[in-house]
């Protein structure tokens, strides 16, 4: 693809073209910071033109918690409509979201990077472009299967996983900004959730409304509440969660390179 959008959260604070890209034959030609005006507010994008050897590609990076010169916007106040519309208007052919999540099952330990296959959203908070007319969008399969197929092959390879290793999980959307209680995590587990976070499914819904292919690369940054081995009462701390997520970006870079270098 020629134009790729990347959304980062606490697990991807900024986007730079480093050794990972250079070693893959990618070269940064131009980098611009622009602001896209939407009906739901202005959105800052970092726009990069990258040479892949045979042709030039464009990468648009969006920090979902952008908040001007202020501290990062808390998850429950993000205007996802502005963010997704900005990437759509920039001409992105697909979006790869990067999410840091709290993990529930034992096969998703901190440090592992997987993919979202389904989501569960019982928050009762709408995320739609269609407030003024009844438009119903199918989200039976909320994530793009072609993107997920390619990304799963990359993640399996760079993490040294066998074909039996699970890579696909169900994301449970929590309203935030508080982390979950142990009882809530137990209930989420019973209902089929494998990882918890406070943002991503709203993006996926809006992307589906625009027919914009969307995939979510999920970094297990911590055990969910009550699931820390040997310490079920361990407190969760936002800064330590974010720090751990930012240390696990090598598989994320591999996914990004795969999408940029493909036709």
C-alpha positions, -999 to 999 in steps of 0.1 A, spaced: 0 0 0 11 36 -6 -5 53 23 -6 38 58 -20 53 90 -5 44 124 -22 52 156 -2 51 188 -12 54 224 6 49 257 25 20 240 38 42 212 44 77 223 62 90 192 71 78 158 107 80 146 124 63 117 153 44 134 176 15 128 148 -9 124 136 8 92 170 16 78 180 -21 81 150 -30 61 160 -7 33 136 21 41 148 57 40 131 88 53 128 115 26 106 140 42 89 146 75 62 172 82 39 180 111 5 190 99 -29 197 115 -60 183 99 -93 201 105 -123 180 110 -159 186 121 -149 172 155 -118 191 161 -82 196 148 -59 166 147 -21 167 145 -5 142 122 32 135 115 35 128 78 65 110 65 75 102 29 96 70 29 116 54 1 112 17 0 138 11 -28 113 8 -57 89 35 -48 79 61 -22 53 54 5 36 78 29 32 71 66 8 91 88 13 89 125 -14 99 150 -10 100 187 -45 92 199 -40 110 232 -30 143 215 -39 173 236 -19 203 223 7 214 248 -12 199 277 -8 165 293 -20 135 273 -58 135 270 -74 109 292 -90 79 273 -126 87 282 -123 122 266 -107 113 233 -126 124 202 -122 93 181 -143 107 153 -118 135 147 -89 110 148 -103 85 124 -117 111 100 -83 128 98 -66 96 87 -93 89 62 -91 124 48 -53 121 45 -60 92 21 -48 63 42 -55 30 26 -54 12 60 -48 19 96 -26 -1 120 -33 8 156 -9 1 184 -24 -6 219 -10 -14 253 -33 -38 271 -37 -55 304 -36 -93 299 -58 -119 315 -49 -154 302 -16 -170 311 -6 -173 274 -5 -135 270 23 -126 294 38 -90 295 61 -85 266 41 -106 241 26 -88 211 -6 -102 197 -36 -91 176 -72 -82 182 -96 -106 166 -128 -95 183 -138 -69 208 -165 -66 235 -179 -32 243 -205 -30 271 -197 6 280 -229 20 265 -210 49 249 -217 53 212 -189 58 186 -204 67 153 -204 92 125 -242 87 121 -259 107 149 -284 123 126 -297 93 106 -301 56 112 -272 38 96 -264 3 108 -229 -11 102 -220 -48 104 -191 -55 127 -194 -93 128 -157 -94 119 -145 -60 131 -108 -62 120 -95 -66 85 -88 -103 79 -61 -96 52 -42 -73 75 -44 -96 104 -32 -126 83 -1 -107 72 6 -93 106 2 -126 124 28 -142 101 52 -114 110 46 -115 147 49 -153 148 83 -150 130 99 -122 149 88 -135 183 99 -171 175 65 -186 181 54 -220 168 23 -225 147 5 -236 179 11 -203 197 -21 -182 201 -18 -147 187 -54 -136 184 -73 -123 214 -106 -105 223 -103 -69 235 -126 -58 263 -133 -21 262 -133 -5 297 -146 30 301 -117 43 322 -99 63 334 -97 38 363 -81 4 360 -104 -26 367 -110 -43 400 -101 -80 405 -138 -88 405 -143 -70 372 -114 -89 356 -128 -122 368 -162 -113 352 -145 -102 319 -126 -135 318 -159 -154 322 -175 -134 294 -147 -141 270 -124 -111 273 -86 -117 270 -72 -82 273 -85 -49 286 -80 -14 274 -98 19 272 -98 31 236 -93 8 206 -128 -6 197 -142 29 192 -116 34 165 -124 1 149 -161 9 148 -155 43 131 -130 28 106 -156 2 97 -182 29 90 -157 45 66 -147 11 50 -112 18 61 -92 -14 68 -81 -15 104 -60 -38 125 -49 -36 161 -15 -47 173 -17 -53 210 12 -52 234 7 -70 267 22 -44 290 10 -58 323 -11 -84 339 -47 -73 345 -58 -66 380 -56 -97 402 -36 -117 376 0 -109 386 16 -143 394 24 -145 430 8 -111 439 -29 -110 431 -32 -77 451 -6 -58 431 -16 -22 422 -15 -10 386 4 22 378 -1 41 345 35 52 342 50 18 347 25 3 323 34 28 296 71 23 302 68 -14 298 48 -10 266 75 13 250 101 -14 256 83 -39 235 82 -22 201 105 -44 180 76 -66 169 55 -35 162 83 -21 139 83 -54 121 45 -51 114 49 -16 102 77 -25 78 57 -54 64 28 -31 56 50 -4 41 70 -27 19 40 -46 5 23 -37 -26 
